[in-house]
Amino acid sequence: MTALLLGTALAVASLCYVLYPLYRDGVSTAGGAPVCEKCGPRPEGDAKFCSNCGAALFS
């Protein structure tokens, strides 16, 4: 039972570590890349709209 609890705790901790950058406030935009409010930073440097959801981007 202890191994199950320890494994679950480690899995939850690693999931939090991986997902933290997606939920933190103030996502930085390295190099002035455009940012979608829903999808985050976009790889297209000159895009006006998000290639994933179609929302307008801001810099």
Order of alpha helices (4+ residues) and beta strands (2+ residues): alpha-beta-beta
